Amino acid sequence: MIFLSVFMTITLVLGPTSAYAGKVESIQEVIEKECKKKISYEQALSMIRPLYLTCVPGTKVTVYDSCQVKCLKSNAGAVIGR
């Protein structure tokens, strides 16, 4: 019983961060390439929302005051409901 509760706790804590692992690494690569700046995992994790979730595909997002990075959302041509 204790093992199950420990397992569920670990899954709940680590589950969401591992889902973003590929996105975080992509953000780190893009920022390093476009802005010539190395950022930590935590900094890249905080940029998932503006670079993947809330931006409009095909536009640029301003990060670090003057550096602009292309929106990383890839479903620009998707049609919902078909």
The 8 nearest C-alpha neighbors of each residue, nearest first, counted from 0:
[[1, 3, 2, 4, 5, 6, 7, 8],
 [0, 2, 4, 3, 5, 6, 7, 8],
 [3, 1, 5, 0, 4, 6, 7, 8],
 [4, 2, 6, 0, 1, 5, 7, 8],
 [3, 5, 7, 1, 6, 2, 8, 0],
 [6, 4, 8, 2, 3, 7, 1, 9],
 [5, 7, 3, 9, 4, 8, 2, 10],
 [8, 6, 10, 4, 9, 5, 11, 3],
 [9, 7, 5, 11, 10, 6, 4, 12],
 [8, 10, 12, 6, 11, 7, 13, 5],
 [11, 9, 7, 14, 13, 8, 12, 6],
 [10, 12, 8, 14, 9, 13, 7, 15],
 [11, 13, 9, 10, 14, 8, 15, 16],
 [14, 12, 10, 16, 11, 15, 9, 17],
 [13, 15, 10, 11, 17, 16, 12, 18],
 [14, 16, 18, 17, 13, 19, 12, 11],
 [17, 15, 18, 19, 14, 13, 20, 12],
 [16, 18, 20, 19, 14, 15, 13, 21],
 [17, 19, 15, 16, 20, 14, 21, 22],
 [20, 18, 22, 17, 16, 21, 23, 15],
 [19, 21, 17, 23, 22, 18, 24, 16],
 [22, 20, 24, 23, 19, 25, 18, 17],
 [21, 23, 25, 19, 24, 20, 26, 47],
 [24, 22, 26, 20, 43, 25, 21, 44],
 [23, 25, 27, 21, 26, 22, 28, 20],
 [26, 24, 22, 28, 23, 27, 29, 21],
 [25, 27, 29, 23, 24, 28, 43, 30],
 [26, 28, 24, 30, 25, 29, 43, 31],
 [29, 27, 25, 31, 26, 30, 32, 24],
 [30, 28, 32, 26, 31, 27, 33, 25],
 [31, 29, 34, 33, 27, 32, 28, 26],
 [30, 32, 35, 36, 28, 37, 29, 34],
 [31, 33, 29, 30, 35, 34, 28, 36],
 [34, 32, 30, 29, 31, 35, 68, 66],
 [33, 35, 30, 36, 31, 66, 32, 67],
 [36, 34, 31, 32, 33, 30, 37, 29],
 [35, 37, 31, 34, 30, 38, 32, 33],
 [38, 36, 31, 39, 35, 27, 30, 28],
 [39, 37, 42, 27, 36, 43, 40, 30],
 [38, 40, 42, 41, 43, 37, 27, 44],
 [39, 41, 43, 42, 44, 23, 38, 27],
 [40, 42, 44, 39, 43, 45, 38, 23],
 [43, 41, 39, 45, 44, 40, 38, 46],
 [44, 42, 46, 40, 45, 23, 41, 26],
 [43, 45, 41, 46, 42, 23, 47, 40],
 [44, 46, 42, 43, 47, 41, 48, 49],
 [47, 45, 43, 44, 48, 49, 50, 42],
 [48, 46, 50, 51, 44, 45, 49, 52],
 [47, 49, 52, 46, 51, 50, 53, 45],
 [48, 50, 53, 46, 47, 54, 51, 52],
 [51, 49, 70, 47, 71, 48, 54, 46],
 [52, 50, 72, 71, 47, 48, 49, 53],
 [51, 53, 48, 54, 49, 50, 47, 72],
 [54, 52, 49, 48, 51, 55, 50, 72],
 [55, 53, 49, 70, 52, 50, 56, 51],
 [54, 56, 58, 57, 70, 53, 72, 75],
 [57, 55, 75, 70, 72, 58, 54, 73],
 [56, 58, 70, 55, 69, 59, 75, 72],
 [59, 57, 56, 70, 55, 69, 60, 54],
 [58, 60, 69, 68, 70, 67, 61, 57],
 [59, 61, 68, 67, 69, 70, 62, 58],
 [62, 60, 67, 66, 68, 65, 64, 59],
 [63, 61, 66, 64, 67, 60, 65, 68],
 [62, 64, 65, 66, 61, 67, 34, 36],
 [65, 63, 62, 66, 61, 67, 60, 34],
 [64, 66, 63, 61, 67, 62, 34, 68],
 [65, 67, 62, 61, 34, 63, 64, 68],
 [68, 66, 61, 60, 59, 62, 65, 69],
 [69, 67, 60, 59, 61, 70, 66, 33],
 [68, 70, 59, 58, 60, 71, 67, 57],
 [71, 69, 50, 59, 56, 72, 58, 54],
 [70, 72, 51, 50, 73, 69, 56, 54],
 [73, 71, 51, 56, 70, 74, 52, 50],
 [72, 74, 75, 71, 56, 70, 51, 76],
 [75, 73, 77, 76, 72, 56, 78, 71],
 [74, 76, 56, 77, 73, 72, 57, 55],
 [77, 75, 74, 78, 73, 56, 79, 57],
 [76, 78, 74, 75, 79, 73, 81, 80],
 [79, 77, 81, 76, 80, 75, 74, 73],
 [80, 78, 81, 77, 76, 74, 75, 73],
 [79, 81, 78, 77, 76, 74, 75, 73],
 [80, 79, 78, 77, 76, 74, 75, 73]]
